[in-house]
Amino acid sequence: MLNATEVVTTVIVGLMVGVEFSVAFVMSRILNALPEDSSQLGHAHGGRMLGAVMPFWYIGSLVLVGIWAAAGWHHHGAGLVVTAGVLLILSVIMSLLLLVPINNRNKTWTPENRPEDWREQMNRWERWHYVRVAVIVAAFALLVTALA
């Protein structure tokens, strides 16, 4: 049972890291290269689509890491799993306090109603997203190391 939990958790967290990495280093660059209205509309659509899925993915990943930590408490690598869990908690807190408020505004914007500082807000979101990606990459690396 513990082995299956370890593998499933690592895969789920790894896929989440891949999606968030892609958003940071691929999708944002593509969207930012589009003409202004298309760029903003693309960011808004992405915010709606991923904003609906990512809360479940983040919380689900955290729950799986918690199960792994509890089930493997007396096994090798438990400290690494707990540390990964702490990093995932940090990523959720960052999301709720820093990224979600901007995303909630962004996903309602249209070219007609977006604020004058919409680019600055998106740039702030991207900077915080880079930090969040670094945090979840570190959590993923700890989980992989715990498997070894």
Backbone as CSV, one residue per row, in Angstrom:
resi,resn,N_x,N_y,N_z,CA_x,CA_y,CA_z,C_x,C_y,C_z
1,MET,0.820,-1.202,0.000,0.000,0.000,0.000,0.859,1.261,0.000
2,LEU,1.923,1.263,0.811,2.788,2.434,0.885,3.456,2.703,-0.458
3,ASN,3.916,1.654,-1.130,4.555,1.842,-2.440,3.600,2.474,-3.446
4,ALA,2.368,2.014,-3.462,1.382,2.581,-4.386,1.116,4.051,-4.053
5,THR,1.024,4.381,-2.779,0.816,5.772,-2.361,1.984,6.644,-2.794
6,GLU,3.195,6.121,-2.619,4.387,6.877,-3.017,4.388,7.166,-4.517
7,VAL,4.099,6.164,-5.307,4.119,6.318,-6.767,3.003,7.248,-7.228
8,VAL,1.787,7.030,-6.754,0.649,7.864,-7.163,0.896,9.318,-6.761
9,THR,1.362,9.538,-5.545,1.629,10.903,-5.072,2.695,11.569,-5.923
10,THR,3.770,10.863,-6.193,4.858,11.438,-6.987,4.393,11.776,-8.397
11,VAL,3.597,10.919,-8.988,3.086,11.179,-10.342,2.142,12.385,-10.339
12,ILE,1.220,12.429,-9.390,0.247,13.532,-9.330,0.966,14.859,-9.092
13,VAL,1.891,14.899,-8.148,2.640,16.137,-7.875,3.522,16.488,-9.075
14,GLY,4.132,15.487,-9.688,4.970,15.737,-10.861,4.187,16.320,-12.025
15,LEU,2.990,15.807,-12.252,2.149,16.366,-13.313,1.750,17.809,-12.995
16,MET,1.436,18.082,-11.727,1.089,19.450,-11.329,2.271,20.386,-11.565
17,VAL,3.451,19.945,-11.188,4.655,20.745,-11.422,4.845,20.994,-12.910
18,GLY,4.627,19.975,-13.724,4.769,20.133,-15.167,3.800,21.150,-15.744
19,VAL,2.553,21.103,-15.302,1.559,22.064,-15.780,1.958,23.474,-15.355
20,GLU,2.293,23.648,-14.090,2.640,24.985,-13.601,3.932,25.499,-14.243
21,PHE,4.891,24.625,-14.480,6.119,25.005,-15.176,5.791,25.455,-16.594
22,SER,4.912,24.708,-17.257,4.494,25.056,-18.611,3.783,26.406,-18.644
23,VAL,2.928,26.661,-17.665,2.251,27.957,-17.597,3.284,29.071,-17.471
24,ALA,4.265,28.874,-16.590,5.263,29.920,-16.330,6.192,30.157,-17.511
25,PHE,6.679,29.108,-18.115,7.763,29.258,-19.083,7.377,29.021,-20.536
26,VAL,6.133,28.597,-20.774,5.697,28.373,-22.156,4.445,29.195,-22.453
27,MET,3.364,28.903,-21.752,2.082,29.539,-22.066,2.103,31.049,-21.858
28,SER,2.682,31.504,-20.770,2.718,32.954,-20.525,3.494,33.669,-21.621
29,ARG,4.583,33.077,-22.065,5.366,33.697,-23.137,4.585,33.730,-24.450
30,ILE,3.856,32.658,-24.724,3.038,32.627,-25.936,1.947,33.686,-25.846
31,LEU,1.234,33.706,-24.729,0.136,34.661,-24.571,0.642,36.103,-24.589
32,ASN,1.776,36.356,-23.956,2.315,37.720,-23.912,2.795,38.199,-25.277
33,ALA,3.045,37.283,-26.206,3.491,37.658,-27.547,2.321,37.989,-28.476
34,LEU,1.117,37.679,-28.054,-0.060,37.966,-28.874,-0.408,39.456,-28.804
35,PRO,-1.150,39.931,-29.803,-1.605,41.328,-29.730,-2.403,41.558,-28.442
36,GLU,-2.431,42.796,-27.975,-2.944,43.146,-26.656,-4.275,42.489,-26.284
37,ASP,-5.311,42.675,-27.087,-6.605,42.099,-26.731,-6.539,40.582,-26.671
38,SER,-5.845,39.956,-27.626,-5.730,38.500,-27.635,-4.956,38.013,-26.424
39,SER,-3.904,38.719,-26.069,-3.101,38.360,-24.905,-3.942,38.377,-23.639
40,GLN,-4.649,39.457,-23.430,-5.457,39.600,-22.223,-6.593,38.579,-22.208
41,LEU,-7.229,38.365,-23.337,-8.309,37.381,-23.404,-7.786,35.963,-23.155
42,GLY,-6.599,35.660,-23.676,-5.994,34.357,-23.433,-5.667,34.141,-21.967
43,HIS,-5.112,35.168,-21.318,-4.832,35.074,-19.883,-6.124,34.872,-19.090
44,ALA,-7.175,35.596,-19.461,-8.455,35.462,-18.760,-9.027,34.047,-18.925
45,HIS,-8.959,33.511,-20.144,-9.475,32.160,-20.385,-8.651,31.134,-19.607
46,GLY,-7.336,31.279,-19.653,-6.478,30.371,-18.892,-6.758,30.450,-17.400
47,GLY,-7.001,31.662,-16.918,-7.330,31.829,-15.504,-8.626,31.140,-15.126
48,ARG,-9.615,31.202,-16.003,-10.879,30.513,-15.733,-10.705,28.998,-15.774
49,MET,-10.017,28.518,-16.809,-9.868,27.078,-16.987,-9.011,26.453,-15.885
50,LEU,-7.800,26.957,-15.710,-6.911,26.385,-14.701,-7.343,26.752,-13.291
51,GLY,-7.975,27.919,-13.151,-8.476,28.317,-11.845,-9.542,27.378,-11.311
52,ALA,-10.230,26.693,-12.205,-11.255,25.737,-11.785,-10.649,24.388,-11.383
53,VAL,-9.493,24.049,-11.927,-8.894,22.729,-11.712,-7.822,22.741,-10.623
54,MET,-7.000,23.764,-10.616,-5.813,23.752,-9.769,-6.089,23.682,-8.268
55,PRO,-7.154,24.281,-7.752,-7.382,24.122,-6.301,-7.513,22.652,-5.891
56,PHE,-8.210,21.867,-6.690,-8.361,20.440,-6.384,-7.026,19.721,-6.505
57,TRP,-6.229,20.106,-7.499,-4.937,19.466,-7.714,-3.977,19.782,-6.570
58,TYR,-3.930,21.046,-6.157,-3.046,21.420,-5.055,-3.463,20.746,-3.753
59,ILE,-4.749,20.826,-3.419,-5.221,20.227,-2.171,-5.117,18.708,-2.248
60,GLY,-5.453,18.134,-3.391,-5.318,16.688,-3.554,-3.883,16.224,-3.395
61,SER,-2.941,16.976,-3.959,-1.520,16.645,-3.809,-1.103,16.720,-2.349
62,LEU,-1.565,17.742,-1.676,-1.234,17.905,-0.261,-1.809,16.758,0.574
63,VAL,-3.029,16.353,0.283,-3.642,15.225,0.997,-2.844,13.947,0.745
64,LEU,-2.480,13.711,-0.508,-1.685,12.511,-0.818,-0.341,12.514,-0.097
65,VAL,0.314,13.674,-0.047,1.592,13.766,0.675,1.358,13.500,2.165
66,GLY,0.246,14.002,2.704,-0.083,13.736,4.106,-0.292,12.253,4.374
67,ILE,-0.981,11.581,3.471,-1.194,10.136,3.606,0.137,9.399,3.548
68,TRP,0.996,9.789,2.596,2.315,9.173,2.477,3.112,9.390,3.754
69,ALA,3.105,10.602,4.269,3.871,10.909,5.488,3.355,10.088,6.667
70,ALA,2.036,9.971,6.801,1.471,9.211,7.917,1.745,7.714,7.766
71,ALA,1.560,7.195,6.561,1.759,5.760,6.335,3.222,5.364,6.412
72,GLY,4.102,6.283,6.049,5.518,5.950,6.027,6.314,6.615,7.128
73,TRP,5.641,6.971,8.216,6.274,7.757,9.286,7.571,7.129,9.789
74,HIS,7.612,5.814,9.904,8.802,5.142,10.447,9.697,4.577,9.347
75,HIS,9.499,5.020,8.119,10.299,4.546,6.998,11.320,5.605,6.594
76,HIS,12.291,5.151,5.828,13.318,6.040,5.290,12.668,7.141,4.458
77,GLY,13.119,8.372,4.614,12.649,9.476,3.801,11.427,10.195,4.330
78,ALA,10.938,9.807,5.511,9.728,10.442,6.055,9.935,11.941,6.259
79,GLY,11.104,12.323,6.708,11.387,13.749,6.908,11.326,14.536,5.611
80,LEU,11.794,13.921,4.536,11.728,14.570,3.226,10.276,14.753,2.779
81,VAL,9.451,13.754,3.047,8.040,13.821,2.664,7.337,14.913,3.477
82,VAL,7.628,14.981,4.769,7.024,16.019,5.610,7.454,17.400,5.129
83,THR,8.732,17.549,4.797,9.231,18.834,4.294,8.546,19.190,2.969
84,ALA,8.362,18.204,2.107,7.632,18.444,0.852,6.210,18.896,1.149
85,GLY,5.590,18.291,2.145,4.247,18.700,2.546,4.210,20.137,3.030
86,VAL,5.215,20.529,3.801,5.295,21.918,4.274,5.429,22.870,3.083
87,LEU,6.231,22.499,2.106,6.379,23.333,0.912,5.064,23.416,0.129
88,LEU,4.337,22.321,0.059,3.042,22.360,-0.629,2.041,23.227,0.141
89,ILE,2.099,23.187,1.463,1.256,24.089,2.263,1.617,25.532,1.952
90,LEU,2.924,25.821,1.889,3.376,27.168,1.536,2.840,27.570,0.163
91,SER,2.851,26.651,-0.794,2.354,26.975,-2.143,0.860,27.272,-2.124
92,VAL,0.107,26.577,-1.294,-1.332,26.837,-1.178,-1.565,28.201,-0.534
93,ILE,-0.811,28.507,0.511,-0.944,29.812,1.169,-0.583,30.933,0.199
94,MET,0.522,30.757,-0.529,0.906,31.747,-1.541,-0.205,31.923,-2.567
95,SER,-0.763,30.814,-3.004,-1.835,30.876,-4.000,-3.011,31.687,-3.477
96,LEU,-3.456,31.367,-2.277,-4.637,32.026,-1.718,-4.414,33.512,-1.448
97,LEU,-3.230,33.856,-0.960,-2.984,35.243,-0.570,-2.479,36.127,-1.707
98,LEU,-1.731,35.551,-2.649,-1.038,36.364,-3.645,-1.532,36.167,-5.073
99,LEU,-1.796,34.946,-5.467,-2.108,34.661,-6.863,-3.603,34.627,-7.159
100,VAL,-4.379,33.990,-6.315,-5.818,33.860,-6.568,-6.525,35.214,-6.654
101,PRO,-6.216,36.169,-5.775,-6.913,37.460,-5.916,-6.687,38.115,-7.282
102,ILE,-5.466,38.051,-7.791,-5.195,38.616,-9.115,-5.920,37.799,-10.181
103,ASN,-5.849,36.474,-10.070,-6.496,35.611,-11.056,-8.005,35.820,-11.067
104,ASN,-8.595,35.999,-9.893,-10.050,36.208,-9.834,-10.457,37.493,-10.541
105,ARG,-9.626,38.509,-10.439,-9.920,39.745,-11.183,-9.695,39.518,-12.675
106,ASN,-8.560,38.915,-13.013,-8.174,38.711,-14.411,-9.200,37.909,-15.196
107,LYS,-9.752,36.898,-14.595,-10.644,36.019,-15.368,-11.966,36.680,-15.729
108,THR,-12.249,37.846,-15.154,-13.475,38.571,-15.510,-13.222,39.711,-16.489
109,TRP,-11.952,39.997,-16.773,-11.634,41.134,-17.633,-11.936,40.843,-19.092
110,THR,-12.366,41.873,-19.766,-12.505,41.877,-21.218,-11.797,43.142,-21.695
111,PRO,-11.567,43.274,-22.982,-10.955,44.518,-23.461,-11.754,45.764,-23.078
112,GLU,-13.042,45.612,-22.862,-13.885,46.756,-22.522,-13.834,47.130,-21.041
113,ASN,-13.559,46.172,-20.162,-13.646,46.485,-18.732,-12.342,46.300,-17.957
114,ARG,-11.276,45.930,-18.632,-10.029,45.702,-17.903,-9.488,47.030,-17.369
115,PRO,-8.804,46.974,-16.232,-8.271,48.206,-15.658,-7.035,48.679,-16.426
116,GLU,-6.673,49.924,-16.224,-5.494,50.497,-16.893,-4.222,49.733,-16.540
117,ASP,-4.138,49.243,-15.309,-2.919,48.578,-14.851,-2.968,47.059,-15.011
118,TRP,-3.754,46.576,-15.967,-3.910,45.130,-16.096,-2.588,44.433,-16.383
119,ARG,-1.725,45.045,-17.168,-0.417,44.422,-17.458,0.442,44.334,-16.200
120,GLU,0.428,45.372,-15.381,1.193,45.353,-14.142,0.684,44.248,-13.212
121,GLN,-0.645,44.106,-13.161,-1.208,43.044,-12.330,-0.820,41.662,-12.851
122,MET,-0.834,41.493,-14.157,-0.429,40.205,-14.730,1.063,39.949,-14.501
123,ASN,1.878,40.989,-14.604,3.306,40.836,-14.331,3.541,40.445,-12.875
124,ARG,2.777,41.035,-11.958,2.888,40.675,-10.539,2.493,39.216,-10.351
125,TRP,1.389,38.800,-11.015,0.969,37.403,-10.924,2.083,36.491,-11.425
126,GLU,2.694,36.835,-12.555,3.751,35.986,-13.120,4.952,35.901,-12.192
127,ARG,5.348,37.013,-11.568,6.488,36.971,-10.634,6.196,36.044,-9.456
128,TRP,5.010,36.164,-8.885,4.657,35.280,-7.777,4.516,33.840,-8.246
129,HIS,4.062,33.645,-9.464,3.935,32.288,-10.005,5.310,31.638,-10.150
130,TYR,6.320,32.401,-10.569,7.684,31.851,-10.648,8.137,31.351,-9.281
131,VAL,7.848,32.122,-8.242,8.229,31.709,-6.881,7.476,30.442,-6.494
132,ARG,6.178,30.415,-6.806,5.384,29.222,-6.483,5.900,28.005,-7.240
133,VAL,6.272,28.169,-8.494,6.826,27.050,-9.259,8.106,26.541,-8.597
134,ALA,8.963,27.445,-8.153,10.194,27.022,-7.466,9.868,26.223,-6.204
135,VAL,8.853,26.645,-5.472,8.461,25.946,-4.243,7.950,24.547,-4.557
136,ILE,7.086,24.415,-5.567,6.545,23.083,-5.846,7.573,22.182,-6.538
137,VAL,8.502,22.770,-7.281,9.596,21.961,-7.840,10.442,21.394,-6.697
138,ALA,10.719,22.217,-5.700,11.483,21.743,-4.539,10.719,20.631,-3.819
139,ALA,9.404,20.785,-3.662,8.595,19.740,-3.021,8.663,18.446,-3.826
140,PHE,8.543,18.560,-5.131,8.610,17.378,-5.999,9.987,16.704,-5.892
141,ALA,11.038,17.499,-5.903,12.392,16.946,-5.785,12.557,16.183,-4.464
142,LEU,11.975,16.724,-3.396,12.051,16.019,-2.103,11.288,14.698,-2.148
143,LEU,10.145,14.688,-2.810,9.383,13.434,-2.916,10.148,12.387,-3.714
144,VAL,10.753,12.815,-4.806,11.534,11.874,-5.619,12.727,11.354,-4.822
145,THR,13.370,12.244,-4.091,14.508,11.836,-3.254,14.070,10.855,-2.171
146,ALA,12.882,11.075,-1.619,12.374,10.161,-0.589,12.134,8.757,-1.138
147,LEU,11.865,8.663,-2.430,11.671,7.348,-3.045,12.973,6.569,-3.179
148,ALA,14.069,7.309,-3.275,15.373,6.667,-3.516,15.936,5.992,-2.279
